[in-house]
Amino acid sequence: MKRIATLDAVFDACNELEEAGIAWDRDDVRAKIGGGSYSVIEPLIKTWREHAALTSALPEMQAELLLGLSAWLKDRFNQQIEQLTDELRSNFSELEQDNTTLARDNEQLTQQVLELQQQLDTEQSETQQQIKVLQAQVDSLGEENEQLLSRLDDAELLQSQLEEEHEAELANQQQTFATQSHIKDQTISALQAHIASIEQEAEATKAQSNQHTEQLRKQSSELEEMRQTLASQSQAHMQALHQLELEGLAARSALQSTNQQLESEANQLKALLARTEKERELLLSKLLKESSNDTQA
């Protein structure tokens, strides 16, 4: 487990390294105590060096000067503690702002997902309605085409019957009214005109049927294109929706991780402040005690 540097631990490490008679720095102190933040270790090393310098000069100093130096050291240490506290509070405030930004981004992503889902539902509903309308039109055209084909069949049947009747009538007239050529010619002309009229009607019926058939084919092609377009749009919307959901999950995970980190660092900060305050009081008490002992001596 990571250790937190305390005043006693740093001072003891400095004393041991100094007694060893070798050159040392903040890395040696950190390794000696088994961890800790450099932002805490360095000010304590600086305080130790100042305290060591004062201690070496104590035999030559007066009691009043010693008390003044002790008060100055107390003020200096308090300033360092306040500076560290302000820095920690500033870091904590920045982390809280980052947490708020992540939460706001997560809400925006969630709103975008909802809006995209609503848009997709609306487009699908409208497209389905258009498909129903086109399908109804196709069915209607199919029925009209069947009716036209039925009329065409009836016209062809009527033409065939008329032709048979005409042939029978001609045969009868040739046998019965061989001498009535004038009447026969008139009858033939009338029948030919009637047949021509029927043929024209049949041709018109065929043309109308072909036109409806072509229109039916065109609308069927448009319907198929709309179905393909709907399938493509639905797939694209689903992919976009899935991507937004992944981003939302990533944002939620980052937010949870940040919250956990904030809680952990806040707890460490509180513990560090409590230890620092206690160590400050111990140091002041120790300095006052040393000052009192030196004065009595």
C-alpha positions as CSV (number, residue, x, y, z in Angstrom):
1,M,0.0,0.0,0.0
2,K,1.3,3.5,-0.8
3,R,2.6,5.3,2.3
4,I,2.0,9.0,3.0
5,A,5.0,11.1,4.0
6,T,4.8,12.5,7.6
7,L,7.0,15.0,9.3
8,D,8.5,12.5,11.7
9,A,9.2,10.0,9.0
10,V,10.9,12.6,6.8
11,F,12.9,14.0,9.7
12,D,14.0,10.5,10.8
13,A,15.0,9.6,7.2
14,C,17.0,12.8,6.9
15,N,18.8,12.2,10.2
16,E,19.7,8.7,9.2
17,L,21.0,9.7,5.7
18,E,22.9,12.6,7.2
19,E,24.5,10.4,9.9
20,A,25.6,8.0,7.1
21,G,27.8,10.7,5.8
22,I,26.8,10.4,2.1
23,A,25.2,12.8,-0.3
24,W,21.5,12.4,-0.5
25,D,18.4,14.0,-2.1
26,R,14.6,13.8,-2.1
27,D,14.7,10.4,-3.9
28,D,16.7,8.9,-1.1
29,V,14.3,10.2,1.5
30,R,11.3,8.9,-0.4
31,A,12.9,5.5,-0.8
32,K,13.8,5.5,2.9
33,I,10.2,6.1,4.1
34,G,8.7,3.8,1.4
35,G,6.7,6.3,-0.6
36,G,5.0,9.6,-0.3
37,S,4.4,12.7,-2.5
38,Y,7.3,14.9,-3.5
39,S,5.0,18.0,-3.0
40,V,5.0,17.0,0.7
41,I,8.5,15.6,1.0
42,E,10.4,18.5,-0.4
43,P,9.0,21.2,1.9
44,L,9.7,18.9,4.9
45,I,13.3,18.3,3.7
46,K,13.7,22.1,3.4
47,T,12.3,22.6,6.9
48,W,14.6,19.9,8.3
49,R,17.6,21.6,6.7
50,E,16.6,24.9,8.3
51,H,16.1,23.2,11.6
52,A,19.4,21.4,11.4
53,A,21.2,24.7,10.6
54,L,19.5,26.3,13.6
55,T,20.3,23.3,15.9
56,S,24.0,23.5,15.0
57,A,24.0,27.2,15.9
58,L,22.1,26.8,19.2
59,P,25.1,26.8,21.6
60,E,26.0,30.3,20.4
61,M,22.6,31.8,20.5
62,Q,20.8,33.6,23.4
63,A,17.5,32.3,24.8
64,E,15.5,35.2,23.4
65,L,16.9,34.7,19.9
66,L,16.1,31.0,20.2
67,L,12.5,31.8,21.0
68,G,12.3,34.2,18.1
69,L,13.7,31.6,15.7
70,S,11.3,29.1,17.0
71,A,8.4,31.5,16.4
72,W,9.8,32.2,12.9
73,L,10.1,28.5,12.2
74,K,6.5,28.0,13.4
75,D,5.3,30.7,11.0
76,R,7.3,29.3,8.1
77,F,5.9,25.8,8.6
78,N,2.4,27.2,8.9
79,Q,2.8,29.1,5.6
80,Q,4.0,25.9,3.9
81,I,1.1,24.0,5.3
82,E,-1.3,26.7,4.2
83,Q,0.3,26.7,0.7
84,L,0.0,22.9,0.4
85,T,-3.6,23.1,1.6
86,D,-4.5,25.8,-1.0
87,E,-2.9,23.7,-3.8
88,L,-4.8,20.6,-2.7
89,R,-8.1,22.6,-2.6
90,S,-7.4,24.0,-6.0
91,N,-6.7,20.5,-7.4
92,F,-9.9,19.2,-5.8
93,S,-11.9,22.1,-7.3
94,E,-10.6,21.3,-10.8
95,L,-11.5,17.7,-10.4
96,E,-15.0,18.7,-9.3
97,Q,-15.3,20.9,-12.5
98,D,-14.2,18.0,-14.7
99,N,-16.8,15.8,-13.0
100,T,-19.5,18.4,-13.7
101,T,-18.4,18.6,-17.4
102,L,-18.5,14.9,-17.8
103,A,-22.0,14.7,-16.3
104,R,-23.2,17.5,-18.6
105,D,-21.7,15.7,-21.7
106,N,-23.4,12.5,-20.6
107,E,-26.8,14.2,-20.4
108,Q,-26.3,15.7,-23.8
109,L,-25.4,12.3,-25.3
110,T,-28.5,10.8,-23.7
111,Q,-30.7,13.6,-25.1
112,Q,-29.2,13.0,-28.6
113,V,-29.9,9.3,-28.4
114,L,-33.6,10.0,-27.4
115,E,-34.0,12.5,-30.2
116,L,-32.5,10.2,-32.8
117,Q,-34.7,7.4,-31.7
118,Q,-37.8,9.6,-32.0
119,Q,-36.7,10.7,-35.4
120,L,-36.2,7.1,-36.5
121,D,-39.6,6.1,-35.2
122,T,-41.3,9.0,-37.0
123,E,-39.5,8.3,-40.3
124,Q,-40.4,4.6,-40.1
125,S,-44.0,5.4,-39.4
126,E,-44.2,7.8,-42.4
127,T,-42.5,5.4,-44.7
128,Q,-44.8,2.5,-43.7
129,Q,-47.8,4.8,-44.4
130,Q,-46.4,5.7,-47.8
131,I,-45.9,2.0,-48.6
132,K,-49.5,1.2,-47.6
133,V,-50.8,4.0,-49.9
134,L,-48.6,2.8,-52.8
135,Q,-49.6,-0.8,-52.2
136,A,-53.3,0.2,-52.3
137,Q,-52.6,2.0,-55.6
138,V,-50.9,-1.1,-57.0
139,D,-53.8,-3.3,-55.9
140,S,-56.3,-0.9,-57.5
141,L,-54.3,-0.8,-60.8
142,G,-54.1,-4.6,-60.7
143,E,-57.8,-4.8,-60.5
144,E,-58.3,-2.3,-63.3
145,N,-55.8,-4.3,-65.4
146,E,-57.7,-7.5,-64.8
147,Q,-61.0,-5.8,-65.8
148,L,-59.4,-4.5,-69.0
149,L,-58.0,-7.9,-69.8
150,S,-61.4,-9.4,-69.2
151,R,-63.0,-6.8,-71.5
152,L,-60.4,-7.6,-74.1
153,D,-61.2,-11.3,-73.9
154,D,-64.9,-10.5,-74.3
155,A,-64.2,-8.3,-77.3
156,E,-62.0,-11.0,-79.0
157,L,-64.8,-13.6,-78.2
158,L,-67.4,-11.3,-79.7
159,Q,-65.3,-10.7,-82.8
160,S,-64.9,-14.4,-83.2
161,Q,-68.6,-15.0,-82.8
162,L,-69.4,-12.2,-85.3
163,E,-67.0,-13.6,-87.8
164,E,-68.6,-17.1,-87.5
165,E,-72.0,-15.6,-87.8
166,H,-70.9,-13.6,-90.7
167,E,-69.5,-16.6,-92.5
168,A,-72.7,-18.6,-91.8
169,E,-74.8,-15.7,-93.0
170,L,-72.8,-15.3,-96.1
171,A,-73.1,-19.0,-96.9
172,N,-76.9,-18.9,-96.3
173,Q,-77.2,-15.7,-98.4
174,Q,-75.2,-17.3,-101.2
175,Q,-77.4,-20.3,-101.2
176,T,-80.8,-18.6,-100.7
177,F,-80.3,-15.1,-102.2
178,A,-77.9,-15.8,-105.0
179,T,-79.6,-13.2,-107.1
180,Q,-79.7,-10.5,-104.4
181,S,-76.1,-9.3,-104.8
182,H,-77.0,-5.7,-103.9
183,I,-78.4,-6.7,-100.5
184,K,-75.5,-9.0,-99.9
185,D,-73.0,-6.2,-100.6
186,Q,-74.8,-3.8,-98.2
187,T,-74.8,-6.5,-95.5
188,I,-71.1,-7.3,-96.0
189,S,-70.3,-3.6,-95.8
190,A,-72.2,-3.2,-92.6
191,L,-70.7,-6.2,-91.1
192,Q,-67.2,-5.1,-92.1
193,A,-67.8,-1.7,-90.6
194,H,-69.0,-3.3,-87.4
195,I,-66.0,-5.6,-87.3
196,A,-63.7,-2.6,-87.9
197,S,-65.3,-0.8,-85.0
198,I,-64.9,-3.9,-82.8
199,E,-61.3,-4.2,-83.8
200,Q,-60.7,-0.5,-83.0
201,E,-62.3,-1.0,-79.6
202,A,-60.1,-4.0,-79.1
203,E,-57.0,-2.1,-80.1
204,A,-57.9,0.7,-77.8
205,T,-58.5,-1.7,-75.0
206,K,-55.2,-3.3,-75.6
207,A,-53.4,0.0,-75.6
208,Q,-55.1,1.0,-72.3
209,S,-54.2,-2.3,-70.8
210,N,-50.6,-1.9,-71.9
211,Q,-50.5,1.6,-70.4
212,H,-51.9,0.4,-67.1
213,T,-49.5,-2.5,-67.1
214,E,-46.5,-0.1,-67.7
215,Q,-47.8,2.2,-64.9
216,L,-48.2,-0.8,-62.6
217,R,-44.6,-1.9,-63.4
218,K,-43.2,1.6,-62.8
219,Q,-45.0,1.9,-59.4
220,S,-43.9,-1.5,-58.4
221,S,-40.3,-0.5,-59.2
222,E,-40.7,2.7,-57.2
223,L,-42.1,0.7,-54.3
224,E,-39.1,-1.6,-54.3
225,E,-36.7,1.3,-54.4
226,M,-38.5,2.9,-51.4
227,R,-38.3,-0.4,-49.5
228,Q,-34.6,-0.6,-50.2
229,T,-34.1,3.1,-49.1
230,L,-36.1,2.4,-45.9
231,A,-33.9,-0.6,-45.2
232,S,-30.7,1.4,-45.8
233,Q,-31.9,4.4,-43.7
234,S,-33.1,2.1,-40.9
235,Q,-29.7,0.3,-40.8
236,A,-27.8,3.7,-40.8
237,H,-30.0,5.0,-38.0
238,M,-29.5,1.8,-36.0
239,Q,-25.7,2.1,-36.4
240,A,-25.8,5.7,-35.3
241,L,-28.0,4.8,-32.3
242,H,-25.7,2.0,-31.4
243,Q,-22.7,4.4,-31.6
244,L,-24.4,6.9,-29.4
245,E,-25.2,4.2,-26.9
246,L,-21.5,3.1,-26.8
247,E,-20.4,6.8,-26.3
248,G,-23.0,7.2,-23.5
249,L,-21.7,4.0,-21.8
250,A,-18.1,5.2,-22.1
251,A,-19.1,8.6,-20.7
252,R,-20.9,7.0,-17.8
253,S,-17.9,4.7,-17.1
254,A,-15.5,7.7,-17.2
255,L,-17.9,9.6,-14.9
256,Q,-18.0,6.7,-12.4
257,S,-14.2,6.4,-12.5
258,T,-13.8,10.1,-11.9
259,N,-16.2,10.0,-9.0
260,Q,-14.3,7.2,-7.4
261,Q,-11.0,8.9,-8.0
262,L,-12.4,12.1,-6.5
263,E,-13.7,10.3,-3.4
264,S,-10.3,8.5,-2.9
265,E,-8.3,11.7,-3.3
266,A,-10.6,13.6,-1.1
267,N,-10.2,11.0,1.6
268,Q,-6.5,11.1,1.2
269,L,-6.5,14.9,1.4
270,K,-8.5,14.9,4.6
271,A,-6.2,12.3,6.1
272,L,-3.2,14.3,5.0
273,L,-4.5,17.5,6.5
274,A,-5.3,15.8,9.7
275,R,-1.8,14.3,10.0
276,T,-0.2,17.5,8.9
277,E,-2.0,19.5,11.6
278,K,-1.1,16.9,14.2
279,E,2.5,16.8,13.1
280,R,2.6,20.6,13.2
281,E,1.4,20.6,16.8
282,L,4.0,17.9,17.7
283,L,6.8,19.8,16.0
284,L,5.9,23.1,17.8
285,S,5.6,21.2,21.1
286,K,9.0,19.6,20.4
287,L,10.6,22.9,19.5
288,L,9.2,24.6,22.5
289,K,10.4,21.7,24.7
290,E,13.9,21.9,23.2
291,S,13.9,25.6,23.6
292,S,12.9,25.3,27.3
293,N,15.5,22.7,28.0
294,D,18.2,24.8,26.3
295,T,17.2,27.8,28.3
296,Q,17.3,25.9,31.6
297,A,20.7,24.5,30.6
